[in-house]
Every structure is written in C-alpha cells, then in structure tokens.
C-alpha cells in the first residue's frame, strides 16, 4: 500500500511539473504587449544593438521605439549596433484565444538616414517580418533607394494618404544633424490567413550596407497583433455559433526564438 501511495504521489508531482513547464517557458519569453511603447521602455520586446525608446521623433503618444545602425560614437541607446552593422527587435509572443481564421498585424514606421536618398549601393535596409510556425512572412523593406511592400501588405503614406505601389522611391526630406534625411510616417498592415493556435511574433531589423561611417535609423510605433476567430458551421450560416477555444499553448515558436 505504501509503495502504491508513493507511486501515485510521484505521478502527481510529474504531472504538475509538466503542466507548469509551459507557463515557466512563457514567463521567460513573454507575451506580446507594449505595442505603443508608452511604458517608456522596451518591456515585452527583445533585441540587440542600438535599440530603445525615445521621447523625440515620436510618431504617436509620448514615446516611440527606435533602432539604428550607429556605432559606439553615435548610438542613441549607448549600445552600438550589433557588430557595428545591425540592430534588431522582436516582439513578445501573441497567442490566439480561440481557433483563428486570420491574424492581422500593423505598425507605423519612419525611416531616417545620412545616406543619399536614392543610393542603390549603400541602401541600409529596414526589414519587418511576421514569424509564424508555418514560416516567415516579409511585410515591408524600406531602403534609401525604395520601399517595397511584401505580398498582400499595404503601406500608406500617413501624410498624403496614398498607398505605396512598388517600385517607388520613398519620399525624403533632409535637414541637419544625425539621421538628417527622413521619410514621412508609413502605416504598414497585413492580414494573413491563419488557423493555428501557435503564437506569432514580429521581427524588425535594420542593417548598414557598404560602409561603417554613415548611419540610418527607424522609429516604430502603434504595433498591433490581433486574431480573427474562425467561424464555425453555425456562424457561417448566420446562426451565431460560439468560437472554438484554443485548448492550450503550443510552444514551437518559443523553441524557434531560442534557436534564432
């Protein structure tokens, strides 16, 4: 009897440990939050290089995030860009509550550079990507010589209201100081058909090209990741059936983030 009780207790401890593992892993990796950066820091975001939150060049609210290619002399955060070449930011993981039919992502971005606008060699590209368990989807590339939306992505000039149709040189205005030439703010949106309960996250990268002396930067704000609930057979016939809950977190993307 004693052996049986010991065995049952051991099984219960094992089960409780297994149930705790996902929440412990999630705590280490974090959920998506702070998409407007109004916390005044990079809470819920992860990155490397010259990244941070600023109260200047703000797109909306009181703060915007930034990433630059700056070396140690010009780094806004005090940390030079990775290998003096690149900086990157990743959002926390966004989980659907119910089985989804689509995921919607959006953000606003302003690109700034000391390169010559239109330069086809020292392009200093900014890349935005949506990472899912099914693969990585390119949302937009902004460079000195053009702006290119990914397939199915819309990019709107927030000054003129016009949508970008590639190939198109991003409109720059130039002044003085570091990162003297800048684009207007662009709003980037993407709706992706998505039916998995796996999480997704966003990754932003900016890299220097062809030199290590001239720097570029982006300011980012109003980042959103939302899911559309999948319609069941009742709701598709207009009978108002309830959404189907996701049964629990699936952690494939956590492993993917750790193995970046």
Secondary structure, DSSP 8 states (H G I E B T S, - for coil): -HHHHHHHHHHHHHHHHHHHHHHHHHHHH-BS--TT-TTSS-TTEEEESEEEEESSS-SSSS-EEEEE---TTT-SSSS--BTTTEEEEEE-BB--SB-EEEEEEEEEEEEEESS-TT-SSS---EEEEEEETTEEEEEEEEETTEEEE-TTEEEEETTT--B--SS----EEE-SSTT-EEE--EEEEEEEE---SS-BEEEEEEE--S-SSS-EEEEEEEEEEEEEE---HHHHTTS-----B--S---HHHHHHHT-
